[in-house]
Amino acid sequence: MAIPKQTVVEKARDDKSKREREDARKRKLERSLERGLEDSFPASDPVNVTQPAPTRRDNGTRRK
């Protein structure tokens, strides 16, 4: 009989942490959208939430 790699408790903990990471990602995206809306108000152009691909000039720096 093989030993299970994950117990039910460990799987539930992993699922919870995955949900928490996804929720944090969604909150960050929502904050970025809100900030963009506030910074561009009043304006006629819609807010672009996505970031362009990094260029050679960026040299590996991360964007907010």
C-alpha positions as CSV (number, residue, x, y, z in Angstrom):
1,M,0.0,0.0,0.0
2,A,1.4,3.4,-1.0
3,I,1.6,6.3,1.3
4,P,-0.4,9.3,0.0
5,K,1.7,12.3,-1.0
6,Q,-0.7,14.7,0.6
7,T,-3.1,14.4,3.4
8,V,-6.6,15.9,3.2
9,V,-5.5,18.6,5.7
10,E,-2.4,19.5,3.6
11,K,-4.5,19.6,0.4
12,A,-7.1,21.9,2.1
13,R,-4.2,24.1,3.4
14,D,-2.7,24.3,-0.1
15,D,-6.1,25.1,-1.6
16,K,-6.6,27.9,1.0
17,S,-3.2,29.4,0.3
18,K,-3.9,29.2,-3.4
19,R,-7.2,31.1,-2.9
20,E,-5.5,33.6,-0.7
21,R,-2.8,34.3,-3.4
22,E,-5.5,34.6,-6.1
23,D,-7.5,37.0,-3.9
24,A,-4.3,39.1,-3.2
25,R,-3.6,39.2,-7.0
26,K,-7.2,40.3,-7.7
27,R,-7.0,43.0,-5.0
28,K,-3.7,44.3,-6.4
29,L,-5.2,44.5,-9.9
30,E,-8.2,46.3,-8.5
31,R,-6.0,48.8,-6.7
32,S,-4.1,49.4,-10.0
33,L,-7.3,50.0,-11.9
34,E,-8.6,52.4,-9.2
35,R,-5.3,54.3,-9.1
36,G,-5.3,54.6,-12.9
37,L,-8.9,55.8,-12.9
38,E,-8.1,58.4,-10.2
39,D,-5.0,59.6,-12.0
40,S,-6.7,59.9,-15.4
41,F,-9.9,61.6,-14.2
42,P,-11.3,63.6,-16.0
43,A,-10.1,62.2,-19.3
44,S,-11.5,60.7,-22.4
45,D,-9.1,57.8,-22.8
46,P,-9.8,54.5,-21.1
47,V,-7.4,53.1,-18.5
48,N,-5.0,50.4,-19.6
49,V,-4.4,48.0,-16.8
50,T,-1.9,45.8,-18.6
51,Q,1.8,46.6,-18.7
52,P,3.8,46.6,-22.0
53,A,6.5,44.0,-22.3
54,P,9.9,45.0,-20.8
55,T,12.5,46.4,-23.1
56,R,16.2,46.1,-23.1
57,R,16.4,49.5,-21.5
58,D,14.3,48.3,-18.5
59,N,17.2,46.0,-17.6
60,G,15.1,43.6,-15.5
61,T,13.5,46.2,-13.3
62,R,10.0,45.4,-12.1
63,R,7.1,47.7,-12.6
64,K,4.5,48.4,-9.9
